[in-house]
Amino acid sequence: DAKDASLAHAKAHSIKGGSGNLGLDKMYELAKEIDDLARVNALDGLDNIAQVMQETFNSLVEEFEQSN
């Protein structure tokens, strides 16, 4: 659905920008992949990428908590 693709694009674009600014390369690449797919309304497979993104985020949080 175009509305879902638009929302996925907007969210991924924001994450891509933030992670790029912070040097979080893996998160940036995952967000870029979602952003690129959502921009052309190709939603198949986004759930898998989003799952990897969530796991990556959880790992980043864990690393951050361990460093403090």
N, CA, C and O atoms as a Maestro MAE file, in Angstrom:
{
 s_m_m2io_version
 :::
 2.0.0
}

f_m_ct {
 s_m_title
 :::
 protein
 m_atom[272] {
  # First column is atom index #
  i_m_mmod_type
  r_m_x_coord
  r_m_y_coord
  r_m_z_coord
  i_m_residue_number
  s_m_chain_name
  s_m_pdb_residue_name
  s_m_pdb_atom_name
  i_m_atomic_number
  :::
  1 25 0.850 -1.179 0.000 1 A "ASP " " N  " 7
  2 3 0.000 0.000 0.000 1 A "ASP " " CA " 6
  3 2 0.893 1.239 0.000 1 A "ASP " " C  " 6
  4 15 1.906 1.272 0.699 1 A "ASP " " O  " 8
  5 25 0.531 2.239 -0.765 2 A "ALA " " N  " 7
  6 3 1.342 3.446 -0.926 2 A "ALA " " CA " 6
  7 2 1.536 4.191 0.386 2 A "ALA " " C  " 6
  8 15 2.598 4.768 0.622 2 A "ALA " " O  " 8
  9 25 0.512 4.183 1.244 3 A "LYS " " N  " 7
  10 3 0.619 4.863 2.538 3 A "LYS " " CA " 6
  11 2 1.671 4.182 3.410 3 A "LYS " " C  " 6
  12 15 2.465 4.859 4.062 3 A "LYS " " O  " 8
  13 25 1.685 2.842 3.427 4 A "ASP " " N  " 7
  14 3 2.686 2.098 4.190 4 A "ASP " " CA " 6
  15 2 4.091 2.361 3.648 4 A "ASP " " C  " 6
  16 15 5.037 2.537 4.415 4 A "ASP " " O  " 8
  17 25 4.215 2.385 2.334 5 A "ALA " " N  " 7
  18 3 5.514 2.642 1.717 5 A "ALA " " CA " 6
  19 2 6.002 4.042 2.054 5 A "ALA " " C  " 6
  20 15 7.187 4.243 2.320 5 A "ALA " " O  " 8
  21 25 5.096 5.005 2.044 6 A "SER " " N  " 7
  22 3 5.457 6.381 2.373 6 A "SER " " CA " 6
  23 2 5.928 6.496 3.820 6 A "SER " " C  " 6
  24 15 6.907 7.184 4.108 6 A "SER " " O  " 8
  25 25 5.231 5.825 4.720 7 A "LEU " " N  " 7
  26 3 5.618 5.837 6.130 7 A "LEU " " CA " 6
  27 2 6.961 5.141 6.326 7 A "LEU " " C  " 6
  28 15 7.821 5.648 7.047 7 A "LEU " " O  " 8
  29 25 7.149 3.984 5.692 8 A "ALA " " N  " 7
  30 3 8.417 3.255 5.796 8 A "ALA " " CA " 6
  31 2 9.557 4.107 5.258 8 A "ALA " " C  " 6
  32 15 10.638 4.151 5.846 8 A "ALA " " O  " 8
  33 25 9.317 4.775 4.151 9 A "HIS " " N  " 7
  34 3 10.338 5.652 3.558 9 A "HIS " " CA " 6
  35 2 10.705 6.773 4.525 9 A "HIS " " C  " 6
  36 15 11.888 7.033 4.746 9 A "HIS " " O  " 8
  37 25 9.716 7.434 5.096 10 A "ALA " " N  " 7
  38 3 9.974 8.554 6.006 10 A "ALA " " CA " 6
  39 2 10.744 8.106 7.241 10 A "ALA " " C  " 6
  40 15 11.710 8.754 7.644 10 A "ALA " " O  " 8
  41 25 10.316 6.999 7.841 11 A "LYS " " N  " 7
  42 3 10.985 6.503 9.052 11 A "LYS " " CA " 6
  43 2 12.414 6.067 8.738 11 A "LYS " " C  " 6
  44 15 13.351 6.422 9.454 11 A "LYS " " O  " 8
  45 25 12.574 5.295 7.664 12 A "ALA " " N  " 7
  46 3 13.903 4.805 7.299 12 A "ALA " " CA " 6
  47 2 14.833 5.961 6.942 12 A "ALA " " C  " 6
  48 15 16.018 5.932 7.273 12 A "ALA " " O  " 8
  49 25 14.302 6.966 6.274 13 A "HIS " " N  " 7
  50 3 15.111 8.121 5.894 13 A "HIS " " CA " 6
  51 2 15.631 8.844 7.139 13 A "HIS " " C  " 6
  52 15 16.788 9.262 7.175 13 A "HIS " " O  " 8
  53 25 14.789 8.989 8.147 14 A "SER " " N  " 7
  54 3 15.213 9.623 9.405 14 A "SER " " CA " 6
  55 2 16.286 8.806 10.106 14 A "SER " " C  " 6
  56 15 17.283 9.349 10.581 14 A "SER " " O  " 8
  57 25 16.075 7.496 10.166 15 A "ILE " " N  " 7
  58 3 17.055 6.613 10.810 15 A "ILE " " CA " 6
  59 2 18.368 6.641 10.036 15 A "ILE " " C  " 6
  60 15 19.447 6.659 10.628 15 A "ILE " " O  " 8
  61 25 18.266 6.645 8.724 16 A "LYS " " N  " 7
  62 3 19.461 6.686 7.876 16 A "LYS " " CA " 6
  63 2 20.278 7.944 8.173 16 A "LYS " " C  " 6
  64 15 21.497 7.876 8.328 16 A "LYS " " O  " 8
  65 25 19.606 9.081 8.251 17 A "GLY " " N  " 7
  66 3 20.305 10.329 8.530 17 A "GLY " " CA " 6
  67 2 20.965 10.342 9.895 17 A "GLY " " C  " 6
  68 15 22.127 10.726 10.031 17 A "GLY " " O  " 8
  69 25 20.216 9.920 10.907 18 A "GLY " " N  " 7
  70 3 20.761 9.907 12.264 18 A "GLY " " CA " 6
  71 2 21.915 8.938 12.419 18 A "GLY " " C  " 6
  72 15 22.935 9.267 13.024 18 A "GLY " " O  " 8
  73 25 21.755 7.754 11.876 19 A "SER " " N  " 7
  74 3 22.813 6.752 12.015 19 A "SER " " CA " 6
  75 2 24.038 7.143 11.195 19 A "SER " " C  " 6
  76 15 25.169 6.859 11.590 19 A "SER " " O  " 8
  77 25 23.820 7.787 10.068 20 A "GLY " " N  " 7
  78 3 24.954 8.270 9.282 20 A "GLY " " CA " 6
  79 2 25.737 9.328 10.037 20 A "GLY " " C  " 6
  80 15 26.968 9.316 10.028 20 A "GLY " " O  " 8
  81 25 25.036 10.240 10.689 21 A "ASN " " N  " 7
  82 3 25.690 11.289 11.478 21 A "ASN " " CA " 6
  83 2 26.477 10.724 12.648 21 A "ASN " " C  " 6
  84 15 27.489 11.294 13.057 21 A "ASN " " O  " 8
  85 25 26.008 9.593 13.191 22 A "LEU " " N  " 7
  86 3 26.668 8.982 14.345 22 A "LEU " " CA " 6
  87 2 27.713 7.937 13.954 22 A "LEU " " C  " 6
  88 15 28.385 7.379 14.821 22 A "LEU " " O  " 8
  89 25 27.850 7.672 12.669 23 A "GLY " " N  " 7
  90 3 28.830 6.691 12.215 23 A "GLY " " CA " 6
  91 2 28.422 5.252 12.478 23 A "GLY " " C  " 6
  92 15 29.277 4.374 12.601 23 A "GLY " " O  " 8
  93 25 27.127 5.006 12.564 24 A "LEU " " N  " 7
  94 3 26.613 3.656 12.804 24 A "LEU " " CA " 6
  95 2 26.370 3.003 11.442 24 A "LEU " " C  " 6
  96 15 25.247 2.977 10.939 24 A "LEU " " O  " 8
  97 25 27.440 2.483 10.866 25 A "ASP " " N  " 7
  98 3 27.424 2.043 9.477 25 A "ASP " " CA " 6
  99 2 26.419 0.938 9.185 25 A "ASP " " C  " 6
  100 15 25.715 1.001 8.176 25 A "ASP " " O  " 8
  101 25 26.337 -0.075 10.050 26 A "LYS " " N  " 7
  102 3 25.407 -1.176 9.780 26 A "LYS " " CA " 6
  103 2 23.960 -0.677 9.817 26 A "LYS " " C  " 6
  104 15 23.152 -1.038 8.962 26 A "LYS " " O  " 8
  105 25 23.641 0.146 10.805 27 A "MET " " N  " 7
  106 3 22.290 0.692 10.911 27 A "MET " " CA " 6
  107 2 21.992 1.576 9.698 27 A "MET " " C  " 6
  108 15 20.888 1.545 9.155 27 A "MET " " O  " 8
  109 25 22.975 2.354 9.283 28 A "TYR " " N  " 7
  110 3 22.814 3.207 8.106 28 A "TYR " " CA " 6
  111 2 22.489 2.370 6.870 28 A "TYR " " C  " 6
  112 15 21.562 2.690 6.125 28 A "TYR " " O  " 8
  113 25 23.250 1.300 6.654 29 A "GLU " " N  " 7
  114 3 23.044 0.463 5.465 29 A "GLU " " CA " 6
  115 2 21.669 -0.205 5.478 29 A "GLU " " C  " 6
  116 15 21.013 -0.292 4.440 29 A "GLU " " O  " 8
  117 25 21.232 -0.675 6.644 30 A "LEU " " N  " 7
  118 3 19.905 -1.287 6.744 30 A "LEU " " CA " 6
  119 2 18.805 -0.260 6.468 30 A "LEU " " C  " 6
  120 15 17.849 -0.541 5.745 30 A "LEU " " O  " 8
  121 25 18.950 0.920 7.045 31 A "ALA " " N  " 7
  122 3 17.956 1.974 6.819 31 A "ALA " " CA " 6
  123 2 17.947 2.405 5.356 31 A "ALA " " C  " 6
  124 15 16.886 2.681 4.795 31 A "ALA " " O  " 8
  125 25 19.118 2.461 4.743 32 A "LYS " " N  " 7
  126 3 19.203 2.822 3.325 32 A "LYS " " CA " 6
  127 2 18.483 1.784 2.473 32 A "LYS " " C  " 6
  128 15 17.773 2.129 1.528 32 A "LYS " " O  " 8
  129 25 18.670 0.517 2.811 33 A "GLU " " N  " 7
  130 3 18.006 -0.547 2.058 33 A "GLU " " CA " 6
  131 2 16.483 -0.414 2.147 33 A "GLU " " C  " 6
  132 15 15.784 -0.526 1.140 33 A "GLU " " O  " 8
  133 25 15.977 -0.174 3.362 34 A "ILE " " N  " 7
  134 3 14.533 0.017 3.532 34 A "ILE " " CA " 6
  135 2 14.077 1.267 2.795 34 A "ILE " " C  " 6
  136 15 13.057 1.246 2.105 34 A "ILE " " O  " 8
  137 25 14.817 2.341 2.934 35 A "ASP " " N  " 7
  138 3 14.479 3.604 2.275 35 A "ASP " " CA " 6
  139 2 14.388 3.421 0.762 35 A "ASP " " C  " 6
  140 15 13.428 3.866 0.133 35 A "ASP " " O  " 8
  141 25 15.382 2.769 0.187 36 A "ASP " " N  " 7
  142 3 15.400 2.552 -1.264 36 A "ASP " " CA " 6
  143 2 14.217 1.703 -1.721 36 A "ASP " " C  " 6
  144 15 13.573 2.019 -2.722 36 A "ASP " " O  " 8
  145 25 13.931 0.625 -0.990 37 A "LEU " " N  " 7
  146 3 12.818 -0.252 -1.360 37 A "LEU " " CA " 6
  147 2 11.473 0.452 -1.198 37 A "LEU " " C  " 6
  148 15 10.607 0.356 -2.067 37 A "LEU " " O  " 8
  149 25 11.305 1.156 -0.086 38 A "ALA " " N  " 7
  150 3 10.029 1.829 0.178 38 A "ALA " " CA " 6
  151 2 9.770 2.937 -0.839 38 A "ALA " " C  " 6
  152 15 8.626 3.195 -1.212 38 A "ALA " " O  " 8
  153 25 10.828 3.579 -1.275 39 A "ARG " " N  " 7
  154 3 10.679 4.668 -2.245 39 A "ARG " " CA " 6
  155 2 10.043 4.186 -3.547 39 A "ARG " " C  " 6
  156 15 9.345 4.943 -4.222 39 A "ARG " " O  " 8
  157 25 10.290 2.912 -3.899 40 A "VAL " " N  " 7
  158 3 9.703 2.352 -5.127 40 A "VAL " " CA " 6
  159 2 8.537 1.416 -4.813 40 A "VAL " " C  " 6
  160 15 8.108 0.626 -5.654 40 A "VAL " " O  " 8
  161 25 8.035 1.524 -3.578 41 A "ASN " " N  " 7
  162 3 6.860 0.760 -3.143 41 A "ASN " " CA " 6
  163 2 7.082 -0.752 -3.175 41 A "ASN " " C  " 6
  164 15 6.145 -1.514 -3.414 41 A "ASN " " O  " 8
  165 25 8.317 -1.185 -2.935 42 A "ALA " " N  " 7
  166 3 8.667 -2.610 -2.905 42 A "ALA " " CA " 6
  167 2 8.728 -3.053 -1.448 42 A "ALA " " C  " 6
  168 15 9.800 -3.068 -0.843 42 A "ALA " " O  " 8
  169 25 7.583 -3.412 -0.890 43 A "LEU " " N  " 7
  170 3 7.491 -3.698 0.542 43 A "LEU " " CA " 6
  171 2 7.833 -5.143 0.903 43 A "LEU " " C  " 6
  172 15 8.041 -5.446 2.078 43 A "LEU " " O  " 8
  173 25 7.894 -6.034 -0.076 44 A "ASP " " N  " 7
  174 3 8.235 -7.427 0.220 44 A "ASP " " CA " 6
  175 2 9.640 -7.502 0.793 44 A "ASP " " C  " 6
  176 15 10.576 -6.927 0.238 44 A "ASP " " O  " 8
  177 25 9.785 -8.201 1.887 45 A "GLY " " N  " 7
  178 3 11.086 -8.376 2.512 45 A "GLY " " CA " 6
  179 2 11.449 -7.318 3.527 45 A "GLY " " C  " 6
  180 15 12.459 -7.452 4.218 45 A "GLY " " O  " 8
  181 25 10.645 -6.261 3.639 46 A "LEU " " N  " 7
  182 3 10.983 -5.211 4.604 46 A "LEU " " CA " 6
  183 2 10.928 -5.719 6.037 46 A "LEU " " C  " 6
  184 15 11.687 -5.255 6.888 46 A "LEU " " O  " 8
  185 25 10.039 -6.669 6.313 47 A "ASP " " N  " 7
  186 3 9.944 -7.209 7.674 47 A "ASP " " CA " 6
  187 2 11.261 -7.854 8.092 47 A "ASP " " C  " 6
  188 15 11.697 -7.699 9.233 47 A "ASP " " O  " 8
  189 25 11.893 -8.575 7.172 48 A "ASN " " N  " 7
  190 3 13.168 -9.220 7.492 48 A "ASN " " CA " 6
  191 2 14.254 -8.190 7.768 48 A "ASN " " C  " 6
  192 15 15.026 -8.329 8.717 48 A "ASN " " O  " 8
  193 25 14.309 -7.172 6.946 49 A "ILE " " N  " 7
  194 3 15.306 -6.119 7.139 49 A "ILE " " CA " 6
  195 2 15.034 -5.377 8.445 49 A "ILE " " C  " 6
  196 15 15.966 -5.056 9.183 49 A "ILE " " O  " 8
  197 25 13.770 -5.105 8.729 50 A "ALA " " N  " 7
  198 3 13.408 -4.420 9.972 50 A "ALA " " CA " 6
  199 2 13.794 -5.257 11.187 50 A "ALA " " C  " 6
  200 15 14.204 -4.706 12.208 50 A "ALA " " O  " 8
  201 25 13.671 -6.571 11.092 51 A "GLN " " N  " 7
  202 3 14.063 -7.456 12.197 51 A "GLN " " CA " 6
  203 2 15.570 -7.363 12.440 51 A "GLN " " C  " 6
  204 15 16.012 -7.272 13.586 51 A "GLN " " O  " 8
  205 25 16.349 -7.385 11.374 52 A "VAL " " N  " 7
  206 3 17.803 -7.248 11.509 52 A "VAL " " CA " 6
  207 2 18.140 -5.876 12.082 52 A "VAL " " C  " 6
  208 15 19.051 -5.747 12.899 52 A "VAL " " O  " 8
  209 25 17.406 -4.853 11.654 53 A "MET " " N  " 7
  210 3 17.623 -3.507 12.178 53 A "MET " " CA " 6
  211 2 17.333 -3.463 13.682 53 A "MET " " C  " 6
  212 15 18.083 -2.842 14.436 53 A "MET " " O  " 8
  213 25 16.263 -4.109 14.118 54 A "GLN " " N  " 7
  214 3 15.922 -4.149 15.543 54 A "GLN " " CA " 6
  215 2 17.015 -4.858 16.337 54 A "GLN " " C  " 6
  216 15 17.401 -4.400 17.413 54 A "GLN " " O  " 8
  217 25 17.515 -5.976 15.808 55 A "GLU " " N  " 7
  218 3 18.592 -6.709 16.473 55 A "GLU " " CA " 6
  219 2 19.859 -5.861 16.547 55 A "GLU " " C  " 6
  220 15 20.556 -5.868 17.561 55 A "GLU " " O  " 8
  221 25 20.152 -5.139 15.485 56 A "THR " " N  " 7
  222 3 21.315 -4.254 15.460 56 A "THR " " CA " 6
  223 2 21.159 -3.146 16.492 56 A "THR " " C  " 6
  224 15 22.104 -2.827 17.213 56 A "THR " " O  " 8
  225 25 19.979 -2.565 16.565 57 A "PHE " " N  " 7
  226 3 19.707 -1.520 17.556 57 A "PHE " " CA " 6
  227 2 19.885 -2.065 18.972 57 A "PHE " " C  " 6
  228 15 20.508 -1.418 19.814 57 A "PHE " " O  " 8
  229 25 19.337 -3.255 19.234 58 A "ASN " " N  " 7
  230 3 19.469 -3.859 20.562 58 A "ASN " " CA " 6
  231 2 20.934 -4.075 20.918 58 A "ASN " " C  " 6
  232 15 21.332 -3.853 22.062 58 A "ASN " " O  " 8
  233 25 21.733 -4.501 19.958 59 A "SER " " N  " 7
  234 3 23.166 -4.696 20.193 59 A "SER " " CA " 6
  235 2 23.857 -3.371 20.501 59 A "SER " " C  " 6
  236 15 24.721 -3.303 21.375 59 A "SER " " O  " 8
  237 25 23.476 -2.326 19.785 60 A "LEU " " N  " 7
  238 3 24.057 -1.007 20.037 60 A "LEU " " CA " 6
  239 2 23.721 -0.510 21.435 60 A "LEU " " C  " 6
  240 15 24.580 0.039 22.126 60 A "LEU " " O  " 8
  241 25 22.477 -0.701 21.851 61 A "VAL " " N  " 7
  242 3 22.061 -0.294 23.197 61 A "VAL " " CA " 6
  243 2 22.856 -1.070 24.240 61 A "VAL " " C  " 6
  244 15 23.327 -0.495 25.222 61 A "VAL " " O  " 8
  245 25 23.005 -2.367 24.029 62 A "GLU " " N  " 7
  246 3 23.752 -3.205 24.970 62 A "GLU " " CA " 6
  247 2 25.211 -2.751 25.062 62 A "GLU " " C  " 6
  248 15 25.763 -2.655 26.158 62 A "GLU " " O  " 8
  249 25 25.832 -2.475 23.923 63 A "GLU " " N  " 7
  250 3 27.210 -1.989 23.920 63 A "GLU " " CA " 6
  251 2 27.317 -0.655 24.647 63 A "GLU " " C  " 6
  252 15 28.253 -0.443 25.418 63 A "GLU " " O  " 8
  253 25 26.380 0.232 24.411 64 A "PHE " " N  " 7
  254 3 26.385 1.537 25.060 64 A "PHE " " CA " 6
  255 2 26.259 1.388 26.572 64 A "PHE " " C  " 6
  256 15 26.985 2.034 27.328 64 A "PHE " " O  " 8
  257 25 25.333 0.530 27.012 65 A "GLU " " N  " 7
  258 3 25.122 0.330 28.446 65 A "GLU " " CA " 6
  259 2 26.351 -0.281 29.103 65 A "GLU " " C  " 6
  260 15 26.671 0.060 30.242 65 A "GLU " " O  " 8
  261 25 27.038 -1.166 28.414 66 A "GLN " " N  " 7
  262 3 28.229 -1.798 28.972 66 A "GLN " " CA " 6
  263 2 29.404 -0.833 29.041 66 A "GLN " " C  " 6
  264 15 30.298 -1.000 29.870 66 A "GLN " " O  " 8
  265 25 29.408 0.167 28.181 67 A "SER " " N  " 7
  266 3 30.516 1.115 28.167 67 A "SER " " CA " 6
  267 2 30.376 2.191 29.241 67 A "SER " " C  " 6
  268 15 31.329 2.921 29.513 67 A "SER " " O  " 8
  269 25 29.205 2.293 29.847 68 A "ASN " " N  " 7
  270 3 28.981 3.319 30.883 68 A "ASN " " CA " 6
  271 2 28.930 2.720 32.251 68 A "ASN " " C  " 6
  272 15 28.750 3.439 33.234 68 A "ASN " " O  " 8
  :::
 }
 m_bond[271] {
  # First column is bond index #
  i_m_from
  i_m_to
  i_m_order
  :::
  1 1 2 1
  2 2 3 1
  3 3 4 2
  4 3 5 1
  5 5 6 1
  6 6 7 1
  7 7 8 2
  8 7 9 1
  9 9 10 1
  10 10 11 1
  11 11 12 2
  12 11 13 1
  13 13 14 1
  14 14 15 1
  15 15 16 2
  16 15 17 1
  17 17 18 1
  18 18 19 1
  19 19 20 2
  20 19 21 1
  21 21 22 1
  22 22 23 1
  23 23 24 2
  24 23 25 1
  25 25 26 1
  26 26 27 1
  27 27 28 2
  28 27 29 1
  29 29 30 1
  30 30 31 1
  31 31 32 2
  32 31 33 1
  33 33 34 1
  34 34 35 1
  35 35 36 2
  36 35 37 1
  37 37 38 1
  38 38 39 1
  39 39 40 2
  40 39 41 1
  41 41 42 1
  42 42 43 1
  43 43 44 2
  44 43 45 1
  45 45 46 1
  46 46 47 1
  47 47 48 2
  48 47 49 1
  49 49 50 1
  50 50 51 1
  51 51 52 2
  52 51 53 1
  53 53 54 1
  54 54 55 1
  55 55 56 2
  56 55 57 1
  57 57 58 1
  58 58 59 1
  59 59 60 2
  60 59 61 1
  61 61 62 1
  62 62 63 1
  63 63 64 2
  64 63 65 1
  65 65 66 1
  66 66 67 1
  67 67 68 2
  68 67 69 1
  69 69 70 1
  70 70 71 1
  71 71 72 2
  72 71 73 1
  73 73 74 1
  74 74 75 1
  75 75 76 2
  76 75 77 1
  77 77 78 1
  78 78 79 1
  79 79 80 2
  80 79 81 1
  81 81 82 1
  82 82 83 1
  83 83 84 2
  84 83 85 1
  85 85 86 1
  86 86 87 1
  87 87 88 2
  88 87 89 1
  89 89 90 1
  90 90 91 1
  91 91 92 2
  92 91 93 1
  93 93 94 1
  94 94 95 1
  95 95 96 2
  96 95 97 1
  97 97 98 1
  98 98 99 1
  99 99 100 2
  100 99 101 1
  101 101 102 1
  102 102 103 1
  103 103 104 2
  104 103 105 1
  105 105 106 1
  106 106 107 1
  107 107 108 2
  108 107 109 1
  109 109 110 1
  110 110 111 1
  111 111 112 2
  112 111 113 1
  113 113 114 1
  114 114 115 1
  115 115 116 2
  116 115 117 1
  117 117 118 1
  118 118 119 1
  119 119 120 2
  120 119 121 1
  121 121 122 1
  122 122 123 1
  123 123 124 2
  124 123 125 1
  125 125 126 1
  126 126 127 1
  127 127 128 2
  128 127 129 1
  129 129 130 1
  130 130 131 1
  131 131 132 2
  132 131 133 1
  133 133 134 1
  134 134 135 1
  135 135 136 2
  136 135 137 1
  137 137 138 1
  138 138 139 1
  139 139 140 2
  140 139 141 1
  141 141 142 1
  142 142 143 1
  143 143 144 2
  144 143 145 1
  145 145 146 1
  146 146 147 1
  147 147 148 2
  148 147 149 1
  149 149 150 1
  150 150 151 1
  151 151 152 2
  152 151 153 1
  153 153 154 1
  154 154 155 1
  155 155 156 2
  156 155 157 1
  157 157 158 1
  158 158 159 1
  159 159 160 2
  160 159 161 1
  161 161 162 1
  162 162 163 1
  163 163 164 2
  164 163 165 1
  165 165 166 1
  166 166 167 1
  167 167 168 2
  168 167 169 1
  169 169 170 1
  170 170 171 1
  171 171 172 2
  172 171 173 1
  173 173 174 1
  174 174 175 1
  175 175 176 2
  176 175 177 1
  177 177 178 1
  178 178 179 1
  179 179 180 2
  180 179 181 1
  181 181 182 1
  182 182 183 1
  183 183 184 2
  184 183 185 1
  185 185 186 1
  186 186 187 1
  187 187 188 2
  188 187 189 1
  189 189 190 1
  190 190 191 1
  191 191 192 2
  192 191 193 1
  193 193 194 1
  194 194 195 1
  195 195 196 2
  196 195 197 1
  197 197 198 1
  198 198 199 1
  199 199 200 2
  200 199 201 1
  201 201 202 1
  202 202 203 1
  203 203 204 2
  204 203 205 1
  205 205 206 1
  206 206 207 1
  207 207 208 2
  208 207 209 1
  209 209 210 1
  210 210 211 1
  211 211 212 2
  212 211 213 1
  213 213 214 1
  214 214 215 1
  215 215 216 2
  216 215 217 1
  217 217 218 1
  218 218 219 1
  219 219 220 2
  220 219 221 1
  221 221 222 1
  222 222 223 1
  223 223 224 2
  224 223 225 1
  225 225 226 1
  226 226 227 1
  227 227 228 2
  228 227 229 1
  229 229 230 1
  230 230 231 1
  231 231 232 2
  232 231 233 1
  233 233 234 1
  234 234 235 1
  235 235 236 2
  236 235 237 1
  237 237 238 1
  238 238 239 1
  239 239 240 2
  240 239 241 1
  241 241 242 1
  242 242 243 1
  243 243 244 2
  244 243 245 1
  245 245 246 1
  246 246 247 1
  247 247 248 2
  248 247 249 1
  249 249 250 1
  250 250 251 1
  251 251 252 2
  252 251 253 1
  253 253 254 1
  254 254 255 1
  255 255 256 2
  256 255 257 1
  257 257 258 1
  258 258 259 1
  259 259 260 2
  260 259 261 1
  261 261 262 1
  262 262 263 1
  263 263 264 2
  264 263 265 1
  265 265 266 1
  266 266 267 1
  267 267 268 2
  268 267 269 1
  269 269 270 1
  270 270 271 1
  271 271 272 2
  :::
 }
}
